[in-house]
Amino acid sequence: MPRKAPSLSELQSRFQAALLDGSDDVLRYIPASSRTSNAVLFGVYRHAYSARLVEVVRGAFPLLARYMGDEAFDALARRYVADYPSRHANARWYASNLPGLLGLEPWGALPVFKDVAAIEWQLDLAFDARDDAVLDLAALAKIPPESWGAVSFTPHPSVALLPFMTNTFDIWLALRNETEVPEARQLEEAEHVLVWRQGGVPKIRRLGAEETMLWCEASRGRSFGALAEMAATFDDPDGAALRVAQYLQGWLLSGLISEAMT
C-alpha cells in the first residue's frame, strides 16, 4: 500500500522540527536528486537557517561584535544558535539570552563582554519599553509646598540602572564613537549607568555615587523628605535638600519620572 502523503500542516511541522530540533523525520518526504542525497539537499536549508540566526545575533550586538572581532564573535553566535533554538515569531527577541551565555566559560573569565552586551540589549529594551506618562516640572509645581516632604515618584518603564565592576561604559563609548578602545580593567567600586528612552530615543549616562543611591531609593518609593535625609548622611547635610531637588530636576527634564504621588 502506498504511503499516505502528509498534509501541508504536517509537512510544515516536520520541516520546523528538523530545523529547530535536528529531527530527520522530514527526510523521507524529500526525494534525492541524481547528484546528491536528500540529507545533503535539506542540509542547505539547515545551514541557511543557522547562518540567518547568526546574523540576527550580530545585528542585535554590533558593538560587541566589533569589540570581540569577527572570528570570536561568530564562534559565540554559532554556540548561541546551537544552545538556544528560536522560539520567537519575531526575530527581534531571539538574541535575548546572549548576555547570560557570556557569563559562562570561556567568556565568563572576561566579564566586560557580558557587560558590553548588557548595555546594547538594555538600550534596545528601552526603545521597546511601554509608553507611559512623563512628569514635567509644570505638573510637579502644582503640588503644595507643605506636601513636598511626602511626595514619592514612579520611574518611567524604560528606565534601568546597570552596575558594572569593569570600565565597560568607557569601552562602550569608544566603540560607539569609533575611537581608540581602552584596555578592560577591573574597578575597585561598582560604576552605575542609567539607560532610558527620551522622546523615542534611547539614552544612557553615567551616575555618580550619590545620585545612584538617591535614584535607587526613589525607585523604591522613598519620599522626597526621606531622600533629603539620606543625602544629608552622604555629604554636606546643609545642602542635602537642594542637591536632591537638583537631581530631581534633572530626572524630570530627562523624562525619567512618570508620576508623583503624595
Helices and strands as residue ranges (DSSP letters): H 8-21, G 25-29, H 38-60, H 62-68, H 70-83, G 91-97, H 98-101, G 107-109, H 111-128, H 137-141, G 145-150, E 152-155, E 160-166, H 168-177, E 186-198, E 201-207, H 209-219, H 224-234, G 237-239, H 240-254, E 257-261
